[in-house]
Amino acid sequence: MINNIDREVYYVQNPAIGAAVLWKFIYGYYLKENKMIPFPLLFIVLPIILREDLCTAIKSTQKKKGLSKVSEKLFKDKKNDDLYTINKSAIELRPLTLSSFNIGISASLFSIDILTAQVFPLAHTRKPRLSPSTKDLLDAAEKLGMWCSELSLLEICEWLKVRF
């Protein structure tokens, strides 16, 4: 029997929503310069987008400001231990990310070049009816993807305090 807390976690952290979030991130990353995404980068997406404070920081930051502004907002008053919560969450959410990735591949939302381990979007325009909260997640994922496309993996690691 599933209790209410487990059910609430599943509603937010389920692989189908995760697949849509990954797709929008991949789409945002690819949109700017048709650059494919390094596979390891996908592991930071769900830990960021599914965390309310981080998603809110992304939503409230203008597209032109970039990841550096979000990082500044998130970490300016934090202790060093708090800087590594994204990395810890990325490790904990690996199974969800992989399940979400598999669903996205199966649904033809995106694909992977198996020789280079780089991911690219297949679907570009899907306009399902979405709840406002789901739309917010997808919009934040696309914006995060656009920002990450402008940076190297090393710079992303530096701004978000993560390791690949």
C-alpha positions in Angstrom: 0.0 0.0 0.0 1.3 3.4 -1.0 1.0 6.2 1.6 0.2 9.8 0.8 3.8 11.0 1.0 5.0 8.3 -1.4 2.1 9.1 -3.7 3.0 12.8 -3.8 6.6 12.1 -4.5 5.6 9.8 -7.3 3.4 12.4 -8.8 6.3 14.8 -9.1 9.2 12.3 -9.5 7.8 10.0 -12.1 9.6 8.9 -15.3 7.0 10.3 -17.7 7.2 13.8 -16.4 11.0 13.3 -16.2 11.0 12.4 -19.9 9.2 15.5 -20.8 11.5 17.7 -18.7 14.6 16.1 -20.3 13.1 16.6 -23.7 12.6 20.3 -23.1 16.1 20.7 -21.7 17.5 18.9 -24.8 15.3 21.0 -27.0 16.5 24.3 -25.4 20.1 23.2 -25.5 19.8 22.2 -29.2 17.7 25.2 -30.2 20.5 27.8 -30.1 23.2 26.3 -32.3 22.0 22.8 -33.1 24.6 21.4 -30.7 24.1 17.9 -29.3 24.1 17.5 -25.6 26.8 15.4 -23.8 24.9 12.5 -22.1 26.3 13.1 -18.6 24.8 16.6 -18.6 21.3 15.1 -18.5 21.9 13.9 -14.9 21.7 17.4 -13.5 18.4 18.4 -15.1 15.9 16.6 -12.9 17.6 17.4 -9.6 17.4 21.1 -10.6 14.0 21.3 -12.2 12.1 19.1 -9.7 13.4 21.1 -6.8 11.0 24.0 -6.2 13.5 26.6 -5.0 15.8 26.0 -7.9 13.0 25.9 -10.5 11.7 29.1 -9.1 15.1 30.8 -9.4 15.3 29.7 -13.0 11.7 30.9 -13.8 12.4 34.3 -12.1 15.7 34.9 -14.1 15.5 36.5 -17.5 16.7 34.3 -20.4 19.4 36.8 -21.3 20.9 36.8 -17.8 22.1 33.1 -18.0 23.2 30.5 -15.6 25.7 32.7 -13.8 22.8 34.9 -12.5 20.9 31.8 -11.3 24.0 30.5 -9.6 24.5 33.9 -7.9 20.9 33.9 -6.7 21.1 30.4 -5.4 24.5 30.4 -3.7 25.1 34.0 -2.5 23.9 33.4 1.1 24.5 29.6 1.3 27.0 27.7 3.4 29.6 25.5 1.6 27.7 22.3 2.4 24.6 23.6 0.6 26.6 24.2 -2.6 26.8 20.5 -3.2 23.1 19.5 -2.9 22.6 19.5 -6.6 25.5 17.0 -7.0 24.1 14.8 -4.2 20.6 14.9 -5.7 22.0 14.0 -9.1 23.5 10.9 -7.7 20.3 10.0 -5.8 18.1 10.6 -8.8 20.2 8.6 -11.3 17.6 5.8 -11.5 14.8 8.3 -12.2 16.9 10.1 -14.9 17.7 6.8 -16.6 14.0 5.7 -16.5 13.0 9.1 -17.9 15.7 8.9 -20.6 14.4 5.4 -21.6 10.8 6.7 -21.9 12.0 9.7 -23.9 13.9 7.5 -26.3 10.9 5.1 -26.6 8.5 8.0 -27.2 10.8 9.4 -29.9 11.3 12.7 -28.1 15.0 12.5 -28.4 17.8 10.1 -29.4 21.4 9.4 -28.7 24.4 9.0 -31.0 25.9 5.9 -29.5 29.4 6.6 -30.9 29.7 10.0 -29.3 27.2 9.7 -26.3 25.5 12.9 -27.4 21.8 13.4 -27.3 19.6 15.4 -29.7 15.9 16.2 -29.9 13.6 14.4 -32.4 10.4 16.1 -31.6 10.4 19.9 -31.8 6.8 20.9 -31.4 4.4 19.1 -29.1 1.6 21.2 -27.7 -0.3 19.0 -25.2 -2.6 20.6 -22.7 -0.6 21.0 -19.6 -1.3 22.1 -16.1 0.3 25.4 -15.1 2.8 23.6 -12.8 3.9 21.2 -15.5 4.2 24.0 -18.0 6.4 25.8 -15.5 8.7 22.8 -15.2 9.0 22.4 -18.9 9.6 26.2 -19.5 12.3 26.1 -16.8 13.9 23.0 -18.4 14.1 24.7 -21.8 15.6 27.9 -20.3 18.2 25.8 -18.4 19.1 24.0 -21.6 19.6 27.2 -23.5 21.9 28.5 -20.7 23.9 25.3 -20.6 24.4 25.3 -24.3 26.4 28.6 -23.9 28.8 27.0 -21.5 31.4 24.2 -21.4 30.9 21.3 -19.0 33.7 22.7 -16.9 31.9 26.1 -16.6 28.6 24.3 -15.8 30.4 22.3 -13.1 31.8 25.6 -11.7 28.5 27.5 -11.7 26.3 24.7 -10.3 28.9 23.0 -8.0 28.5 19.6 -9.7 30.9 17.0 -10.9 30.5 14.7 -13.9 
